[in-house]
């Protein structure tokens, strides 16, 4: 996404995820994001009046007829998404869709699953 700010890139990623989810007819989602500012703007209604087009579009999508929970998580709890992003890090502007997680992320998913079972 070129020289865009991290905030704008993360807002764009969230927007794209919501669009894909809507098109695939998912009507109940839990969204986790490690960007506290982005989550707070969404939860406090600041996205509606944002100067960023992505934020206004996110606000519009969230007002559709579906159930979405948006919550902030710590970056340390976001290791699977971080690993998947690093697996695909290139200079490409193409969107990558995973039907299955890449091999490098599978070990983290399995570890998270085992930890969840033991809680």
Steps between C-alpha positions, in 0.01 A plus 500: 500500500793727440586772750165499679498520876473183707162623626364538147638160398335333798172682432518383138566142610200512734284648224604230254433228759152637565425521128612142443299380798185676376542358147544150643175549697661481842256679728665453837862602552750558774765748393821524701745781435821598677466866398330661801440833321323328211281294736415803717402712199268223381345434841459869588338587166793711379524300178184666363660846493856399420697670224610152388272344241584155637365594843174638360455184294569285807232693688256445214575126487461459875151652481377222271276221622756273664651441841860613539705518814813716474756484775855601570758232571863537593754465223645202687161327461499561126793275409313286245385800293846654530667177383260468206564860396875441514462182291347706222710817540601609152492814295183367340170682540304179444260372763582154630214269597579199717276194481747337737755678718856503366733242653688764697179602681371147570731439795375818669138401440563154644675648804211743558253213471685286755529794740127570467418135578709514816332814639 
